[in-house]
């Protein structure tokens, strides 16, 4: 029994329990692919600053990946639409 089922009234039945559509993740995945390509191109094609430059580019890539991919994935995974025989619920957050 999940957290959602425990919060229902005694005579309430859960009919539908779904996440938002997976298409909402197309934008974040596309941005992550572009950021990875840009970071890879910067590291491969430039010979500026040596290893420090590569470390800075890698750190900026990791921050961008967390900001633009991991956060939307967590937000998508914790957003739930639920329909019962008495109400419609929209829950978001951890």
C-alpha positions in Angstrom: 0.0 0.0 0.0 1.6 3.3 -1.1 1.5 6.7 0.5 -1.4 7.8 -1.8 -3.6 4.9 -0.8 -3.0 5.6 2.9 -4.4 9.1 2.5 -7.8 8.0 1.1 -11.0 8.1 2.9 -12.3 4.7 4.1 -15.0 4.4 1.3 -12.8 6.0 -1.4 -11.3 3.9 -4.2 -8.3 4.8 -6.3 -9.3 4.6 -10.0 -6.3 6.1 -11.9 -2.7 6.9 -10.6 -0.4 8.4 -13.3 2.7 10.6 -13.8 2.7 13.4 -16.2 3.4 12.4 -19.8 7.0 11.4 -20.7 7.0 13.9 -23.5 7.7 16.6 -20.9 11.2 15.2 -20.6 12.1 15.7 -24.3 13.3 19.3 -23.8 15.5 18.5 -20.8 17.0 15.5 -22.5 17.7 17.6 -25.7 19.4 20.3 -23.6 21.5 17.7 -21.9 22.6 16.2 -25.2 23.5 19.7 -26.5 25.4 20.5 -23.3 27.3 17.2 -23.6 28.2 17.9 -27.2 29.3 21.4 -26.5 31.4 20.4 -23.5 33.0 17.5 -25.5 33.7 19.8 -28.5 35.3 22.4 -26.2 37.5 19.9 -24.5 38.5 18.1 -27.8 39.0 21.1 -30.1 40.5 23.7 -27.9 44.0 23.7 -26.5 43.5 26.6 -24.1 44.7 26.5 -20.5 45.6 22.8 -20.3 44.0 20.6 -17.7 42.5 23.5 -15.7 40.3 24.5 -18.6 39.1 20.9 -19.0 38.3 20.6 -15.3 36.3 23.9 -15.5 34.4 22.8 -18.6 33.7 19.4 -16.9 32.4 21.1 -13.8 30.2 23.5 -15.7 28.9 20.5 -17.7 28.1 18.6 -14.5 26.2 21.6 -13.1 24.3 22.1 -16.3 23.4 18.4 -16.4 22.1 18.5 -12.8 20.2 21.7 -13.4 18.6 20.8 -16.8 18.3 17.0 -16.6 18.3 15.6 -13.1 16.0 18.3 -11.5 13.3 17.8 -14.2 13.6 14.0 -13.9 13.0 14.2 -10.1 10.2 16.7 -10.6 8.6 14.4 -13.2 9.0 11.3 -11.0 7.4 13.0 -8.0 4.4 14.5 -9.8 1.3 12.3 -9.7 -2.2 12.7 -11.0 -4.7 10.6 -9.2 -8.5 10.1 -9.8 -10.7 8.5 -7.1 -14.4 7.9 -7.1 -14.8 11.1 -5.0 -12.0 13.6 -6.2 -9.1 14.4 -8.5 -5.7 14.9 -6.9 -2.5 16.5 -8.2 0.5 15.8 -6.0 4.0 17.2 -6.6 7.2 17.1 -4.5 9.3 14.6 -2.7 
